[in-house]
Amino acid sequence: MTPDRFEELVGDALDLIPPQLAAAIDNVVVLVDDRNDEDPYLLGLYHGIALTQRDSHYGGSLPDTITVYRDALLEICSSEEEVVHEVAVTVIHEVAHYFGIEEDRLHELGWG
């Protein structure tokens, strides 16, 4: 899969977020990288201060980041259909962290 096609799938996954929730996302950048240096099998990572944890000291902060790891995702998939699904799950999972949803709850909801 080409890098451009993969980035298109990330954009498509972001489009799955309901408009009311998408409008609440602020100061977040979504990135695509090959792999996470510390954990090469990690599929995605939210780095920042969850919306539920932000206070008056948050103003002026650098953007939070959601990184989707292309090579790790492609490695676990055997078809483009699987890639589409796994990218969507990964993006929704990391966006949920932005909204303060913890890992255990995401697994309970089927987004783990």
Backbone as numpy.savetxt, mean C-alpha at the origin, in Angstrom:
# Nx Ny Nz CAx CAy CAz Cx Cy Cz
6.43 -8.86 -16.55 5.57 -7.69 -16.55 6.47 -6.46 -16.55
6.11 -5.49 -17.38 6.92 -4.28 -17.45 6.69 -3.41 -16.21
7.69 -2.60 -15.87 7.50 -1.68 -14.75 6.31 -0.74 -14.95
6.09 -0.28 -16.18 4.96 0.61 -16.44 3.62 -0.09 -16.19
3.52 -1.33 -16.62 2.27 -2.10 -16.40 2.04 -2.31 -14.90
3.11 -2.59 -14.17 2.98 -2.79 -12.74 2.49 -1.51 -12.07
3.07 -0.38 -12.43 2.64 0.90 -11.86 1.18 1.20 -12.21
0.77 0.80 -13.41 -0.63 0.95 -13.80 -1.54 0.14 -12.87
-1.12 -1.05 -12.51 -1.90 -1.89 -11.60 -2.00 -1.26 -10.21
-0.92 -0.62 -9.77 -0.96 0.08 -8.48 -1.98 1.21 -8.55
-1.98 1.95 -9.65 -2.98 3.01 -9.85 -4.39 2.47 -9.87
-4.57 1.34 -10.54 -5.90 0.70 -10.58 -6.35 0.29 -9.17
-5.41 -0.21 -8.37 -5.74 -0.61 -7.00 -6.14 0.60 -6.17
-5.45 1.71 -6.35 -5.83 2.94 -5.64 -7.23 3.40 -6.04
-7.60 3.16 -7.28 -8.94 3.53 -7.76 -10.04 2.70 -7.10
-9.67 1.57 -6.49 -10.65 0.73 -5.80 -11.09 1.32 -4.46
-10.34 2.28 -3.96 -10.66 2.89 -2.67 -11.91 3.75 -2.85
-12.92 3.55 -2.02 -14.14 4.35 -2.13 -13.81 5.86 -2.08
-14.51 6.66 -2.88 -14.21 8.10 -2.96 -14.20 8.82 -1.61
-15.09 8.42 -0.69 -15.12 9.08 0.62 -13.83 8.83 1.40
-13.30 7.63 1.29 -12.04 7.32 1.95 -10.86 7.95 1.23
-10.88 7.89 -0.09 -9.80 8.49 -0.87 -9.68 9.97 -0.58
-10.80 10.65 -0.38 -10.78 12.08 -0.09 -10.16 12.36 1.28
-10.15 11.37 2.16 -9.59 11.55 3.50 -8.09 11.30 3.55
-7.53 10.79 2.47 -6.10 10.51 2.43 -5.36 11.81 2.14
-4.45 12.16 3.05 -3.73 13.43 2.93 -2.27 13.22 3.29
-1.39 13.82 2.53 0.04 13.82 2.81 0.63 12.41 2.77
0.26 11.67 1.71 0.76 10.30 1.51 1.23 10.17 0.07
2.38 9.57 -0.10 2.93 9.29 -1.42 2.97 7.79 -1.61
2.55 7.32 -2.77 2.60 5.89 -3.08 3.75 5.67 -4.05
4.64 4.76 -3.66 5.84 4.48 -4.44 5.89 3.01 -4.84
6.63 2.73 -5.90 6.92 1.36 -6.30 8.43 1.21 -6.25
8.89 0.15 -5.61 10.32 -0.15 -5.54 10.49 -1.64 -5.85
11.73 -2.04 -6.14 11.98 -3.45 -6.46 11.74 -4.35 -5.25
12.47 -4.07 -4.17 12.39 -4.87 -2.95 12.70 -4.01 -1.74
12.27 -4.48 -0.59 12.63 -3.85 0.67 14.01 -4.37 1.06
14.93 -3.44 1.39 16.30 -3.84 1.73 16.38 -4.71 2.98
15.52 -4.46 3.96 15.58 -5.19 5.22 14.84 -6.53 5.17
13.78 -6.60 4.37 13.00 -7.83 4.24 12.64 -8.01 2.76
13.45 -8.75 2.02 13.23 -8.88 0.58 11.93 -9.56 0.18
11.23 -10.17 1.14 9.96 -10.84 0.83 8.75 -9.98 1.16
8.98 -8.80 1.71 7.90 -7.88 2.06 7.21 -7.39 0.79
5.89 -7.41 0.78 5.12 -7.02 -0.40 4.80 -5.53 -0.42
4.61 -4.94 0.74 4.29 -3.52 0.82 4.61 -3.00 2.21
4.72 -1.67 2.31 5.07 -1.06 3.59 4.46 0.33 3.70
3.77 0.57 4.81 3.30 1.92 5.14 4.30 2.48 6.14
4.81 3.66 5.86 5.74 4.31 6.76 5.22 5.72 7.03
4.88 5.99 8.28 4.37 7.31 8.62 3.62 7.29 9.92
2.79 8.29 10.09 1.97 8.42 11.29 0.52 8.22 10.86
-0.08 7.15 11.38 -1.45 6.83 11.00 -2.38 8.00 11.31
-3.40 8.13 10.52 -4.37 9.22 10.68 -4.92 9.27 12.10
-5.12 8.12 12.71 -5.67 8.06 14.07 -4.66 8.51 15.13
-3.40 8.63 14.77 -2.36 9.03 15.72 -1.88 10.47 15.52
-2.38 11.13 14.50 -1.91 12.49 14.21 -2.50 13.48 15.20
-1.67 14.44 15.58 -2.13 15.50 16.48 -1.64 16.84 15.95
-1.70 17.85 16.78 -1.34 19.21 16.34 0.14 19.33 15.96
0.97 18.40 16.37 2.39 18.44 16.04 2.68 17.85 14.66
1.67 17.28 14.02 1.88 16.63 12.73 2.09 17.64 11.60
1.52 18.82 11.70 1.62 19.83 10.65 3.04 20.06 10.19
3.24 20.17 8.90 4.57 20.40 8.33 5.41 19.15 8.20
4.85 17.98 8.52 5.61 16.74 8.41 5.80 16.35 6.95
6.88 15.64 6.70 7.08 15.07 5.37 5.96 14.08 5.08
5.67 13.84 3.81 4.59 12.89 3.50 4.88 11.49 4.02
3.82 10.81 4.44 3.91 9.38 4.73 4.14 8.68 3.39
4.63 7.45 3.44 4.83 6.70 2.21 4.19 5.33 2.29
3.66 4.92 1.17 3.23 3.55 0.96 4.10 3.05 -0.18
4.87 1.99 0.10 5.74 1.44 -0.93 5.25 0.04 -1.27
5.10 -0.21 -2.56 4.70 -1.51 -3.09 5.94 -2.11 -3.74
6.28 -3.33 -3.35 7.52 -3.95 -3.81 7.26 -4.90 -4.98
7.60 -4.41 -6.15 7.31 -5.09 -7.42 7.90 -6.49 -7.49
9.21 -6.65 -7.29 9.83 -7.96 -7.48 9.29 -9.00 -6.49
9.05 -8.57 -5.26 8.51 -9.51 -4.27 7.11 -9.97 -4.66
6.31 -9.06 -5.17 4.96 -9.43 -5.60 4.99 -10.32 -6.84
5.82 -9.95 -7.80 5.89 -10.76 -9.03 6.39 -12.17 -8.73
7.25 -12.29 -7.74 7.82 -13.58 -7.38 6.78 -14.56 -6.84
5.76 -14.06 -6.17 4.76 -14.96 -5.58 3.59 -15.26 -6.52
3.59 -14.63 -7.68 2.47 -14.79 -8.61 2.89 -15.56 -9.85
1.95 -16.35 -10.37 2.25 -17.13 -11.57 1.47 -16.67 -12.80
0.62 -15.66 -12.62 -0.13 -15.14 -13.76 -0.40 -13.65 -13.55
-0.74 -12.97 -14.61 -1.07 -11.55 -14.48 -2.32 -11.36 -13.63
-3.24 -12.28 -13.71 -4.45 -12.21 -12.88 -4.09 -12.23 -11.39
-3.15 -13.09 -11.02 -2.70 -13.13 -9.63 -2.01 -11.83 -9.24
-1.22 -11.27 -10.13 -0.54 -10.00 -9.85 -1.57 -8.91 -9.60
-2.58 -8.82 -10.43 -3.64 -7.82 -10.26 -4.26 -7.96 -8.87
-4.58 -9.19 -8.49 -5.20 -9.43 -7.18 -4.25 -9.06 -6.04
-3.02 -9.54 -6.10 -2.06 -9.31 -5.01 -1.69 -7.84 -4.88
-1.58 -7.12 -5.99 -1.31 -5.69 -5.92 -2.47 -4.98 -5.24
-3.69 -5.33 -5.61 -4.87 -4.71 -4.99 -4.90 -4.98 -3.49
-4.67 -6.22 -3.08 -4.66 -6.56 -1.66 -3.57 -5.80 -0.93
-2.39 -5.72 -1.53 -1.26 -5.03 -0.89 -1.55 -3.54 -0.74
-2.04 -2.91 -1.78 -2.33 -1.47 -1.71 -3.41 -1.19 -0.67
-4.50 -1.95 -0.69 -5.58 -1.74 0.28 -5.06 -1.99 1.70
-4.25 -3.00 1.87 -3.66 -3.33 3.17 -2.84 -2.15 3.72
-2.00 -1.58 2.88 -1.14 -0.47 3.34 -1.95 0.81 3.56
-2.93 1.06 2.73 -3.81 2.22 2.95 -4.57 2.06 4.26
-4.96 0.84 4.57 -5.65 0.59 5.84 -4.75 0.94 7.03
-3.46 0.67 6.91 -2.54 1.07 7.98 -2.53 2.59 8.15
-2.62 3.31 7.05 -2.71 4.78 7.12 -3.91 5.20 7.97
-5.02 4.48 7.82 -6.23 4.79 8.59 -6.19 4.21 10.00
-5.08 3.59 10.38 -4.92 3.12 11.75 -5.37 1.70 11.99
-5.66 0.95 10.96 -6.09 -0.44 11.13 -4.86 -1.31 11.31
-4.85 -2.07 12.39 -3.69 -2.90 12.74 -3.66 -4.21 11.96
-2.51 -4.82 11.94 -2.25 -6.05 11.19 -3.24 -7.17 11.52
-3.47 -7.42 12.81 -4.38 -8.50 13.20 -5.78 -8.29 12.65
-6.27 -7.07 12.71 -7.61 -6.77 12.22 -7.68 -6.93 10.70
-6.63 -6.54 10.00 -6.61 -6.72 8.54 -6.69 -8.19 8.17
-6.01 -9.02 8.92 -6.08 -10.47 8.66 -7.48 -11.00 8.93
-8.12 -10.51 9.99 -9.50 -10.91 10.29 -10.45 -10.53 9.16
-10.18 -9.38 8.54 -11.05 -8.87 7.47 -10.72 -9.47 6.11
-9.67 -10.29 6.05 -9.31 -10.92 4.78 -8.37 -10.09 3.92
-7.76 -9.06 4.49 -6.83 -8.21 3.75 -5.40 -8.42 4.24
-5.11 -9.60 4.72 -3.77 -9.89 5.26 -2.94 -10.51 4.23
